Amino acid sequence: MTKMEPVRIIGLPPGSLVPSGSASAALAGADLVVGGKRLLSACPNELIPAHAHRLAITGPLKPIIETVRKTANKGRKVVVLADGDPLFYGIGKRLGEELGRENLIIEPSLSTVQLAAAKLALPWQDMDFVSLHGRDDYAPLYAALVRADLIAVFTDAVNTPAEVARALQERGADCFTMTVLENLGAPDELIRPLTLWETWGMEFAPLNMVILERQYPPEIPLSLGIPDHFYLHQKNLITKLPVRAAGLAHLGVAPDSTVWDLGAGCGSVAIEASHLARRGRVFAVERNKTRAAMIRENIRRTGAWLVDVILGDMPEALKDLPEPDRIFIGGGLGGESNQDTALLDTACRKLRPRGRIVVHCILLDSLHTAKDHFQAQGWHFGVTQLQASATDSLAGDLRFKAQNPVFVLWAEKP
């Protein structure tokens, strides 16, 4: 059996797309040249032998990769063209996974991010990178807004700079400014600093990227254990700090978890869960319009842009949400939403295998309902009773004022 001929992946400089000397030499000996139409057309005919086949990437990669594999397995030379650095949101990763990294020879060029950072004189070692290519949700962008002060966003024909600006405005993330860089490295290069609202109705060159810069930090630093009085909340409808901390500890939120906070109140659990699920998704579900508005304001104050607020009645409001790894139920078990255990049934059905659910109960009936439900399903579960006391002023001194006892019930799905 013929050993696979190494596949050469060549990065062309952004904008100019002029092959280097070594790239030209590799093209001169190629039997198959693969790349997007723009990259193929950038290579003059005299660089590619007449017998070489040009294969344009115009659709799914799977058949392209199979052609590359078969050609290389026959001992023939394959050159794959990429834009900039093939290993930075490029085809290099996918080819390494499919063909084996040992079968690749990679010649990178400047990445678009390097060029953009140089144009703006921005150090980029702490920059976050988000690709919206082919995505129908902005969760990676919202996560980056939480953790980074400088973000490079790769756009596409649908997720344009105007759509990125709209997404930030919808979340209230007006603490970021935007620079749009079009046709980097080309003669018609255009670099425009823009306010978010300016992008409304604007058109941009197909080849563009966005740099977002934070101008000021959130009013309240996002962390675990945010004091209760920092949250805008209605009456006493907040999961108090000691109980919130215990609930989050029992949830065991991982960095890539999808979390549901059901009956979210002011959103304190969802907001602090988003600090832990920094690469995941967090949904705060609340049926009351006033409380939902308070959650959005608390998100703005803390910069917890990862949290999606879902306004609606449960369990109907849950049907279109992605399946969760973690579910917190702070309210609803004693109300209409859980008649005939409808809410618990839906939550348990939607929870992914080996997922965890935590229920905070104040009423004994709610505790027994949840306990009996998990017991009937054969789930491993436990209950912790938590009663905290906090200092309160009295007669010029301090006393301890007891908070309501809460039952923290946790259960794991097999």
N, C-alpha and C positions, 0 to 999 in steps of 0.2 A: 504493500500500500504506500502511495506517494505521501510524503510528509507535507502537511499544510504549508504553503508558501506564506510567509508573514504578510499581513495586510498593513499597508502604509496609510496612516491617516494624517493628512496635511492640513494644517490651519492656514487659511489665507488672511492677510491683514485686513481688518475692518475698513470698509470704504474703498480703498484702492484695489483690493483683491489681487495684487500683483504677486505671483509665486516667487519664492526665493530661488537662489541658484540650485540648492539641493532638491527643492520641490520640483523645479523644472526638469532636473535629471531623472527624478523618479517618474514623472509623467512621460518622459521620452521612452521609458522602458515598459510602460504599462500595457496590459492586455485588456483590462477593464477599468474604467474611470467612473466613479459613482459620486453624485452630489446633487444639490438643488439646482434648478434651472439657472438661477442667477450665477452660481459658482461655476457651473459648466461653461456658461457663455463667456465668463471672464477669462477662461484659458484659451489663448489663440490656437487655431488649428495646427500651426506648425509645432506646437509643444507636444501634441498628442499624436502618436503614430496612426497611420491610416487604418491599420488592421484593428486598432483598439476599439472596443465597444463603449459607447457613452450610455450610462444608465441614470436617468433623472429620477430623483426622489420626489414623487408627486402624490403619494398616498401612504398607506400603512407600511411600516418598516419590515414586517416579517418576510414578505416575498423578496424584498431587496437583500436582506441579510442571508436568505437561503441561496440567492444567486452568488453573493460574495463568497459564501462558504464553499459552494460547489466549484467555483472558479479557482479559489485558493487551494482546495483539496486536489485539484488536477495539476498543481505545481505552477500555475500561471500567476502573473503579477497583478495585484489589485491595488488601486489607489483610491482612497475615499477623501473627498474634499469637504472641509468644514470651514465655518466662519470663526476666525479668531482662535481661541483655545478649545480644541475638541473635547476636553475633559471638564469644561466649565459650562454646564447646561447644554452640552453638545452630544454628538453621536458617539463619542468615544466610550462613554459609560455603557451604553447599550451593546455596542460591539464587543466590549470586554466581557460582559455578562454572557453573551451568546457564543462567542468564538474562543474565549479564554484570553486573559491579558497577555499570556506568554506568546500569543500569536499576533500581537500588534506591534507596530513600530509607529510612534507618534512624533510628529514635528509640529509643535504648537506655534502660534503667532501671538501677538498682543491680543488679550481679550477685550471685548467692548467695555467692560468695567474698568480695566486699566486705562484705556484711552479716555473714557469719560472722567475718571478721577484726575487724570493729568490735565484735561481741559479746564477743570474747575479748581485745580490745585488743592484737592482734597486727599488727605491720607486715608487709605481705605482698609487698613488692617482690622479695624473694628466695625466695618460696614456689614450690614445684613443684606442677603440677596434673596429675592423673591421672583419666581417665574410664574406668570399667569397664562402662559401658552396653553391653549386648549382647555382651560379650567372654567367651570361654571360656578365656582364659589371663591370667595376672597379670604377664606380662613387663614392661609399662609401670610397674606398681607396684614391682616389684623393682628396675628401673633407677632409679626415683626415690629409693628407699631408699638407694642407693649415693651419689647426688650431692647430696641435699638434707637439710637439717635440719628443714624445715617443709614438709608435703605436704598438699594438699587433695585428697580422693578423692571423686569422684562415683559413687554406688552405683546399683544397680537392684534389682529384686525378687529376683534370683538372687544377685547379688554384694552381699550385705548387709554391714552393719558387722561382724556375727559372722563372716562368711566372710573379710572383710579381716583380722580379728584372727587367725583360724585360719591364714591364709596367712603372716602374720608369725611366728607361733609355730612353724610347720613349718620355716621358714628359720632359726629361732633369733634373729630380729630383735627381741629383747625390750628393746632399748635405746630403743624408741619407746613413747610413751604416746599414748592415743587420746581424742579428744573427739568425741562424736556430737551433732550439732545437728539437731533434728527440727522440721519445720513452721516454719522461720524466718520471722519477720515476721507470723505468724498469732497469734490469741489463745491458742492451745494450744501455743505454742512451748515446746520443752523442750531444755535443753542439759545434757549429762551427761559429765563426765570419767570414763573407765572404764579399768581395767587390761585387758590383752588377755584374760586368762582369765575375767574377769567376764562377757564377752559370750556365753559358751556358753549356748545355749538362750534367750537374750533375744529379744524381739520389738521391732521399731522401726516408727515411722510410715513409710508409703511414701515421703514426702518427707523425705529426710534426706541429710546429707553428713558426711564424716569428716575431721577434722583430726588429722594425726599429727605429733608433736614429738619430735625426737631428744633424749635426756637425757644421753647421753655418747657419745664417739667410739669407733670400733673400737680394739681393742688394738694392731693393726698398721695404719698408714695404707695404703690401697690405692694402689699406684703401680707403675710399671715398675721392675724391678731390686730386688725385695725380697730381702734376703740369704737364702741357702739355709737357715741355721740358724733362721730365723724360721718356717719351714714344718715342721709335724709330718709326718714321712715315715718310711717303712719301709726299714731297711737303707740302701742307697745309691740307692734308687729315686726320684730327683729329677732333673729337667732342670736342670743347674747354671746359675747366673746368666749367665755369658758366652754359653753355648750357647743358653739361653732367649732372651736379648736378640737374638741373631742370627736365631733361628727366627721370633720375632715380627716382626722387621724384614722378613724375606723374605715373611712372610704378608701384610703390608700390610693389617692389619685396619682397616676404615672404621667410622665411628660407627654405621652401621645394619647392619653385617654380622651374619650368622648364622654362628657358628663351632662346629665340632666339634673337640674334643680327644680323640683316640682312644688308648686305653691310657694314661689320664690320670695314673696313679701317685698322687702327692699333690695333683695339680690345679694346680701352679704356673703352667703355661702358660695353662690356662683362666682362672684367677683374674686374671692380668695382662692377658690378652686382653679380659676384661670391663671393664677400665679404659679400653680403646680403643673397644670396641663399646658405647658408653654408651646408644645407642638401639636396639641389636640384641638378639641372644640368643646365649647361650654354653652348650654342652652338654659336660660332662666324662663320658666313657664309660669305665667301669672294671669289670672282671669280678670282682675280688677284694673281698670284703666288708670286710675290714679296711682296705684302702686307700680304698675308697669312704667309709668312716666318717672316715678322716683328711681326705679332701677336704672333707667337710661341716664338720669342725672348723676347717679352714683358711679356709673361707668365713666361718664365724662370727667368727674372729679378725680377718679383714681387712675384714669388712663387704661382701664381694663377692656380694651377694644375687642378682645377675643370673644367676649360674651354676646351671644345673640338673645335678644328679648323676644319671646313668643307670647303674644296676647291671645288668650282663648280659653275655653272651658276644657277641662280634662274629663275623660281621656281622649276626646276627639282631636284636641290640639297636638297630640303626640304622633298622629298617624304618618306624617310626612317627614319626621325627624330621623336622622341617621341613628342606627342602633347604638345604644350606649354601652360603655364599659363600666360606668359608675352611675348610680342613681341616688339622689338625696331627696327624701320626702319630708318637708318641714310643715306641710299643711295639706288638708284635703281628705285625710282618712276619716274624719268625723263628719264630713259634709256630703252634699249631693253627688260629688264626683266619684265617691267610693261606694255608692249604693250597690249592693250585691257584690262587693269587692271588685267593681269594674276597674278602678284605677290600679289596684294591686295586680289584678289579672293582666292588664295591659303592660304594666311596668315589668313584671316577671317574664312575660312572653318576649318582650323586646330586648331585654337585657342579654348581652352576649354571654356565651359559655365562659365560666370562670370569672364572670363579672361580680360586682358587689353592690348591694343596696343597703342604705342606712335610712332608718325611719326615726324621727324624733317624736315621741308621744308624751303628752301631758296627761291626757285622759286615760283611765284604766281600760275603758272599752276599746279605745283605739289600739292600745298595747295588745290586748287579747286578740283583737281582730287580725293584726299583723302577725303575731306569734303563731296563731292557729293556721294562718294561710301558709306560712313558710314550713311549718311542721307537716301540714298535709302534703306538701310537695316534696318532702324529704330533703330539704335544704339544710346545710349546716348553718346554725345561727346562734346568736348570743345576745344578752341584754346587759347594759350597764346603767345603773341609776346614778344620776349626777345631780347634786345639789350644791351650788356655789353660794358663797356669801361675799359681799363686797363692802368696803368701808363706806360709811355715810356719816354726815355731820350730825351731832346731837349735843346740845348744852355746852357748846364750845369745845367739844372733844370729838372723838370718833367712836362709832359703834359699827358692828357688822350687821348689814341688812341682808336677810336671806332672799335669794331668788327662787322662783318656782322650781320644784324638783322636775327633772326631765328623764324619761327613759330613752336611752340610746340603743335602739335595736339594730343589729347588723345581720346580714345573711349573704351567703355565697351561692351562686348558681353552679351546679355541677358542670 
